Amino acid sequence: MREQTNNEPLMPHSLELTERKKAVVRGVQAVDSFNEQMVTLITTGGALTLLGSGLHVSHLSLEEGQLLVEGEIAALEYDSAPRGRSSFLRRLAR
């Protein structure tokens, strides 16, 4: 993950969902985990999980803060508050 400097503002978070088959997420800071049923990422707006089937990451650029996920998207779930990157296993241990 690229470190933010004091002069550099956080990239705004946005989500564009097209026909529940394609999601473009901006403001992405890190991808925690992904498989065909779930993509978990950290954004400037908090942790975001996309659930579905046949999911695949078509494009990822952490420098641009952009992610493209394609597949059958069934649900989107945000964690309650923005936070820094932490490991998937650390969050499971809570």
Secondary structure, DSSP 8 states (H G I E B T S, - for coil): -----TTS-----EEEEETTTEEEEESEEEEEEE-SSEEEEEETTEEEEEEEEEEEEEEEETTTTEEEEEEEEEEEEE-SS------HHHHHH-
